[in-house]
Amino acid sequence: MIQDIIVCDHFGMTFATSRGPVQVVDSITLNVKENEFLILFGPGQSGKSTILNCMAGLETATSGNITVNGEKITKPGSDRGFVYQRINLFPWLTVMGNVEYGPKVRGIPKKERREKAQYYINLVGLDGFENAYPSQLSGGMQQRVGIARAYCNDPSVLFMDEPFGHLDAQTRYLMQNDLMKMWEKERRTVVFVTNNIEEAIYLADRIVVITNCPANIKREYEIGIPRPRSYVAPEFLELRKDISSIIDRTL
């Protein structure tokens, strides 16, 4: 039986500002299943990243509850990995140093963590670059390191906040392909934020369309298109048209 890994029960988020309280997340009720690839899709500045941050424990919801693996989320944890839009590598560490960082902090013996890190470095296609520093890598290669580092820490859930948003179109497509191959080989529950409709349909098991701020769920789509998917397949284009017709526009 497939379990619900993430359970969001009417959670909301309000920020205190100099102009008074601002509600960013209205009331989200959402379950994410084990090994599901779920996309949070909506316009820019709609609150998608805040939803993700609350699920990850980087921010604390001001109302309702969020649990991951049955535990109420109030802070970050090693069972949750995060890949950011902005490259967030340690510039003074090599590729190997960055990827093995989590296991090293947790006290995993050097031989064991190096073998594990090497496995994920190979999996993202960076074998041969173990001793390179982030400044010596392209943007796409740096993001591969970020994904390998997140996987190497053995999270049960991986949160990804527009990780390919800063890449050029061709590199973005290649990264989407590579991420799918990696996810199919090393399954994790993934919650992925994007405002790119093609990316959402290409990657997702399920797309949750988010309203404009304050964020709430507008509609959910179960994606039944077999993988690998084609951007020009009739069913892909039809779904793109349907989702495009309901999304809120940023003012």
Sine and cosine of phi, psi and omega as CSV:
sin_phi,cos_phi,sin_psi,cos_psi,sin_omega,cos_omega
0.00,0.00,0.76,-0.65,0.00,-1.00
-0.97,0.24,0.78,-0.62,-0.06,-1.00
-1.00,-0.10,0.42,-0.91,0.17,-0.99
-0.99,0.10,0.89,-0.47,-0.01,-1.00
-1.00,0.08,-0.68,0.73,0.02,-1.00
-0.92,-0.39,0.76,-0.65,0.05,-1.00
-0.80,-0.60,0.90,-0.43,0.07,-1.00
-0.96,-0.28,0.87,-0.50,-0.08,-1.00
-0.90,-0.45,1.00,-0.09,0.05,-1.00
0.77,0.63,0.71,0.71,-0.03,-1.00
-1.00,0.04,0.60,-0.80,0.03,-1.00
-0.72,-0.69,0.25,-0.97,-0.01,-1.00
-0.62,-0.78,0.85,-0.53,0.05,-1.00
-0.83,-0.56,0.76,-0.65,0.01,-1.00
-0.98,-0.20,0.64,-0.77,0.12,-0.99
-1.00,0.08,0.80,-0.60,0.02,-1.00
-0.79,-0.62,0.13,-0.99,0.01,-1.00
-0.91,0.41,-0.33,0.94,0.02,-1.00
-0.99,-0.16,0.16,0.99,-0.02,-1.00
0.95,-0.31,0.02,-1.00,-0.04,-1.00
-0.92,0.38,0.65,-0.76,0.04,-1.00
-0.83,-0.55,0.88,-0.48,0.02,-1.00
-1.00,0.09,0.86,-0.50,-0.03,-1.00
-0.98,-0.20,-0.62,0.78,0.06,-1.00
-0.87,-0.49,0.80,-0.61,-0.09,-1.00
-0.98,0.20,-0.99,0.16,0.00,-1.00
-0.41,-0.91,0.99,-0.15,-0.10,-1.00
-0.99,-0.17,0.84,-0.54,0.16,-0.99
-0.87,-0.49,0.90,-0.44,-0.16,-0.99
-0.37,-0.93,0.71,-0.70,0.12,-0.99
-0.92,-0.39,0.65,-0.76,0.05,-1.00
-0.88,-0.48,0.80,-0.60,-0.13,-0.99
-1.00,0.06,0.33,-0.94,0.03,-1.00
-0.85,0.53,0.79,-0.62,0.04,-1.00
0.91,0.42,0.26,0.96,0.06,-1.00
-0.98,0.17,0.59,-0.81,0.12,-0.99
-0.97,-0.23,0.99,-0.17,-0.08,-1.00
-0.96,-0.28,0.72,-0.69,0.02,-1.00
-0.95,-0.31,0.77,-0.64,0.22,-0.97
-0.99,-0.11,0.92,-0.39,-0.12,-0.99
-0.85,-0.52,0.69,-0.72,0.04,-1.00
0.05,-1.00,0.02,-1.00,-0.03,-1.00
-0.92,0.38,0.28,-0.96,0.06,-1.00
-0.89,0.46,0.54,-0.84,0.03,-1.00
0.88,0.48,0.52,0.86,-0.02,-1.00
-0.99,-0.11,-0.14,0.99,0.00,-1.00
0.96,-0.29,0.11,0.99,-0.03,-1.00
-0.88,0.48,-0.71,0.71,-0.03,-1.00
-0.91,0.41,-0.56,0.83,0.05,-1.00
-0.91,0.42,-0.65,0.76,0.08,-1.00
-0.85,0.53,-0.73,0.68,-0.02,-1.00
-0.89,0.46,-0.71,0.71,-0.01,-1.00
-0.88,0.48,-0.62,0.78,0.02,-1.00
-0.93,0.37,-0.65,0.76,0.06,-1.00
-0.88,0.48,-0.62,0.78,-0.05,-1.00
-0.98,0.18,-0.26,0.97,-0.04,-1.00
1.00,0.03,0.17,0.99,0.05,-1.00
-0.97,0.23,-0.40,0.91,0.14,-0.99
-0.72,-0.69,0.44,-0.90,-0.05,-1.00
-0.96,-0.26,0.83,-0.56,0.02,-1.00
-0.85,0.52,0.61,-0.80,-0.01,-1.00
-1.00,-0.02,-0.17,0.99,0.09,-1.00
-0.46,-0.89,0.40,-0.92,-0.01,-1.00
0.96,0.29,-0.22,-0.97,-0.07,-1.00
-0.68,-0.74,0.52,-0.85,0.17,-0.99
-0.77,-0.64,0.78,-0.63,0.10,-1.00
-0.84,-0.54,0.57,-0.82,0.12,-0.99
-0.81,-0.58,0.83,-0.56,-0.08,-1.00
0.80,0.60,0.59,0.81,0.08,-1.00
0.99,0.11,-0.08,1.00,-0.02,-1.00
-0.97,-0.23,0.74,-0.67,0.03,-1.00
-0.91,0.42,0.71,-0.70,-0.08,-1.00
-1.00,-0.04,0.87,-0.50,0.07,-1.00
-0.76,-0.65,-0.17,0.99,-0.02,-1.00
-0.34,-0.94,0.22,-0.98,0.04,-1.00
-0.90,0.43,0.35,-0.94,0.03,-1.00
-0.49,-0.87,0.38,-0.93,-0.04,-1.00
-0.93,0.36,-0.22,0.98,0.05,-1.00
-0.99,0.16,-0.04,1.00,-0.02,-1.00
-0.81,-0.59,0.87,-0.49,0.06,-1.00
-0.99,-0.17,0.39,-0.92,-0.06,-1.00
-0.65,-0.76,0.75,-0.66,0.11,-0.99
-0.87,-0.49,0.84,-0.54,-0.13,-0.99
-1.00,-0.09,0.29,-0.96,0.10,-0.99
-0.92,0.38,-0.74,0.68,0.06,-1.00
-0.98,0.20,0.70,-0.72,0.01,-1.00
-0.86,0.51,0.78,-0.62,-0.13,-0.99
-0.80,-0.60,0.67,0.74,0.01,-1.00
-1.00,0.04,0.37,-0.93,0.12,-0.99
-0.99,0.17,0.92,-0.40,-0.11,-0.99
-0.92,0.40,-0.37,0.93,-0.03,-1.00
-1.00,0.04,-0.07,1.00,0.02,-1.00
-0.95,-0.30,0.52,-0.85,0.07,-1.00
-0.96,0.28,0.04,-1.00,0.09,-1.00
-0.83,0.57,-0.75,0.66,0.01,-1.00
-0.87,0.49,-0.69,0.72,-0.02,-1.00
-0.89,0.47,-0.64,0.77,0.03,-1.00
-0.93,0.37,-0.71,0.71,-0.08,-1.00
-0.93,0.36,-0.60,0.80,-0.04,-1.00
-1.00,0.06,0.03,1.00,-0.14,-0.99
-0.86,0.50,-0.74,0.67,-0.03,-1.00
-0.86,0.51,-0.81,0.58,0.05,-1.00
-0.86,0.52,-0.56,0.83,0.02,-1.00
-0.90,0.44,-0.72,0.69,0.01,-1.00
-0.88,0.48,-0.55,0.83,-0.01,-1.00
-0.99,0.15,0.01,1.00,0.09,-1.00
1.00,0.09,0.30,0.95,0.05,-1.00
-0.93,0.36,0.74,-0.67,0.00,-1.00
-0.81,0.59,0.52,-0.86,-0.14,-0.99
-0.83,0.55,-0.74,0.68,-0.05,-1.00
-0.87,0.48,-0.70,0.71,-0.03,-1.00
-0.91,0.41,-0.70,0.71,-0.05,-1.00
-0.95,0.31,-0.54,0.84,0.03,-1.00
-0.92,0.40,-0.67,0.74,0.04,-1.00
-0.89,0.47,-0.66,0.75,0.00,-1.00
-0.92,0.39,-0.71,0.70,0.01,-1.00
-0.88,0.47,-0.65,0.76,0.00,-1.00
-0.89,0.46,-0.61,0.79,0.03,-1.00
-0.86,0.51,-0.72,0.70,-0.04,-1.00
-0.97,0.24,-0.52,0.85,0.11,-0.99
-0.88,0.48,-0.70,0.72,0.04,-1.00
-0.90,0.44,-0.63,0.78,-0.08,-1.00
-0.91,0.42,-0.55,0.83,0.02,-1.00
-1.00,-0.02,0.13,0.99,0.10,-0.99
0.98,0.18,0.48,0.88,-0.03,-1.00
-0.91,-0.42,0.31,0.95,0.07,-1.00
-0.88,0.48,0.70,-0.71,-0.10,-0.99
0.98,-0.19,-0.22,0.98,-0.01,-1.00
-0.92,-0.38,0.29,0.96,-0.08,-1.00
-0.84,0.54,-0.56,0.83,-0.08,-1.00
-0.99,-0.16,0.12,0.99,0.03,-1.00
-0.99,0.15,0.48,-0.88,0.06,-1.00
-0.99,-0.13,0.40,-0.92,-0.04,-1.00
-0.78,0.62,-0.61,0.80,-0.03,-1.00
-0.91,0.42,-0.28,0.96,0.00,-1.00
-1.00,-0.07,0.05,1.00,-0.07,-1.00
-0.92,-0.39,0.45,-0.89,0.12,-0.99
-0.95,0.30,0.19,-0.98,0.01,-1.00
-0.86,0.51,-0.68,0.74,0.02,-1.00
-0.90,0.43,-0.64,0.77,0.02,-1.00
-0.92,0.39,-0.63,0.78,0.03,-1.00
-0.89,0.47,-0.64,0.77,0.00,-1.00
-0.94,0.35,-0.51,0.86,0.11,-0.99
-0.88,0.47,-0.64,0.77,0.05,-1.00
-0.89,0.46,-0.68,0.74,0.02,-1.00
-0.87,0.49,-0.64,0.77,0.02,-1.00
-0.93,0.36,-0.69,0.72,0.03,-1.00
-0.88,0.47,-0.65,0.76,0.01,-1.00
-0.89,0.46,-0.67,0.74,0.01,-1.00
-0.90,0.44,-0.70,0.72,0.00,-1.00
-0.91,0.42,-0.61,0.79,-0.10,-0.99
-0.91,0.42,-0.34,0.94,0.00,-1.00
-1.00,0.07,0.08,1.00,0.06,-1.00
0.85,0.53,0.75,0.66,0.04,-1.00
-0.97,0.25,0.50,-0.87,0.14,-0.99
-0.99,0.11,-0.38,0.93,0.02,-1.00
-0.77,-0.64,0.68,-0.73,0.03,-1.00
-0.87,-0.50,0.85,-0.52,0.03,-1.00
-0.98,-0.20,0.73,-0.69,-0.05,-1.00
-0.74,-0.67,0.90,-0.44,-0.08,-1.00
-0.97,-0.24,1.00,-0.05,-0.02,-1.00
0.71,0.70,0.81,0.58,-0.13,-0.99
-0.92,0.40,-0.34,0.94,-0.03,-1.00
-0.94,-0.33,0.16,0.99,-0.11,-0.99
-0.90,0.44,-0.44,0.90,-0.07,-1.00
-1.00,-0.06,-0.02,1.00,-0.09,-1.00
-1.00,-0.01,0.42,-0.91,0.10,-1.00
-0.93,0.37,0.28,-0.96,-0.16,-0.99
-0.86,0.51,-0.69,0.72,-0.04,-1.00
-0.92,0.39,-0.70,0.71,0.01,-1.00
-0.91,0.42,-0.61,0.79,0.02,-1.00
-0.87,0.49,-0.70,0.71,0.01,-1.00
-0.89,0.46,-0.68,0.73,0.02,-1.00
-0.89,0.45,-0.64,0.76,0.01,-1.00
-0.92,0.40,-0.62,0.78,0.07,-1.00
-0.87,0.49,-0.71,0.70,0.03,-1.00
-0.86,0.51,-0.74,0.67,-0.04,-1.00
-0.92,0.40,-0.61,0.79,0.03,-1.00
-0.90,0.45,-0.65,0.76,0.02,-1.00
-0.89,0.46,-0.68,0.73,0.01,-1.00
-0.89,0.46,-0.67,0.74,0.00,-1.00
-0.92,0.39,-0.70,0.72,-0.02,-1.00
-0.90,0.43,-0.61,0.79,0.01,-1.00
-0.94,0.35,-0.47,0.88,0.04,-1.00
-0.99,0.10,-0.64,0.77,-0.05,-1.00
-0.83,-0.56,0.99,0.16,-0.12,-0.99
-0.90,0.44,0.70,-0.71,0.15,-0.99
-0.63,-0.78,0.35,-0.94,0.22,-0.97
-0.97,0.26,0.83,-0.56,-0.04,-1.00
-0.85,-0.52,0.75,-0.66,0.18,-0.98
-0.89,-0.46,0.88,-0.47,-0.21,-0.98
-0.83,-0.56,0.80,-0.59,0.01,-1.00
-0.99,-0.15,0.73,-0.69,0.11,-0.99
-0.43,-0.90,0.43,-0.91,0.19,-0.98
-0.91,-0.41,0.29,0.96,0.03,-1.00
-0.97,-0.23,0.92,-0.40,-0.15,-0.99
-0.92,0.38,-0.61,0.79,0.02,-1.00
-0.91,0.42,-0.66,0.75,0.03,-1.00
-0.88,0.48,-0.68,0.73,-0.01,-1.00
-0.86,0.51,-0.75,0.66,-0.04,-1.00
-0.94,0.35,-0.59,0.81,-0.03,-1.00
-0.91,0.42,-0.59,0.81,-0.14,-0.99
-0.99,-0.12,-0.53,0.85,-0.35,-0.94
-0.99,0.17,0.55,-0.84,0.37,-0.93
-0.99,0.16,-0.60,0.80,-0.02,-1.00
-0.56,-0.83,0.68,-0.73,0.05,-1.00
-0.94,-0.35,0.79,-0.61,0.10,-1.00
-0.95,-0.30,0.92,-0.39,-0.01,-1.00
-0.99,0.10,0.82,-0.58,-0.07,-1.00
-0.98,-0.19,0.67,-0.75,0.05,-1.00
-0.96,0.30,0.22,-0.98,0.12,-0.99
-0.91,0.42,0.37,-0.93,-0.10,-1.00
-0.84,0.55,0.73,-0.68,0.05,1.00
-0.96,0.28,0.66,-0.75,-0.14,-0.99
-0.94,0.35,0.70,-0.71,0.19,-0.98
-0.51,-0.86,0.10,-0.99,-0.03,-1.00
-1.00,0.03,0.84,-0.55,0.02,-1.00
-1.00,-0.02,-0.70,0.71,0.02,-1.00
-0.29,-0.96,0.42,-0.91,0.08,-1.00
-0.87,-0.49,0.59,-0.81,0.03,-1.00
-0.81,-0.58,0.85,-0.52,0.20,-0.98
-0.99,0.13,0.83,-0.56,-0.08,-1.00
-1.00,-0.10,0.95,-0.31,-0.05,-1.00
-0.99,-0.13,0.17,0.99,-0.03,-1.00
-0.96,0.26,0.82,-0.57,-0.02,-1.00
-0.88,0.48,0.51,-0.86,0.09,-1.00
-0.99,-0.10,0.48,-0.88,-0.08,1.00
-0.95,0.31,0.53,-0.85,-0.10,-0.99
-0.98,-0.18,0.48,-0.88,0.03,-1.00
-0.94,-0.34,0.73,-0.68,0.02,-1.00
-0.89,0.45,-0.36,0.93,-0.09,-1.00
-0.94,-0.34,0.14,0.99,0.07,-1.00
-0.91,0.41,0.60,-0.80,-0.03,-1.00
-0.82,0.57,-0.67,0.74,-0.03,-1.00
-0.93,0.37,-0.52,0.85,0.06,-1.00
-0.91,0.41,-0.74,0.67,-0.04,-1.00
-0.92,0.40,-0.59,0.81,0.02,-1.00
-0.91,0.41,-0.67,0.74,0.03,-1.00
-0.92,0.40,-0.62,0.78,0.04,-1.00
-0.87,0.50,-0.68,0.73,0.02,-1.00
-0.89,0.46,-0.68,0.73,-0.03,-1.00
-0.89,0.45,-0.75,0.66,-0.03,-1.00
-0.91,0.41,-0.65,0.76,0.00,-1.00
-0.86,0.51,-0.53,0.85,-0.08,-1.00
-0.96,0.29,-0.28,0.96,-0.09,-1.00
-0.93,-0.38,-0.16,0.99,-0.10,-1.00
-0.96,0.28,0.58,-0.81,0.10,-1.00
-0.95,0.30,0.57,-0.82,0.05,-1.00
-0.99,-0.12,0.64,-0.77,0.07,-1.00
-0.94,0.34,0.76,-0.65,-0.02,-1.00
-0.96,0.28,0.00,0.00,0.00,0.00
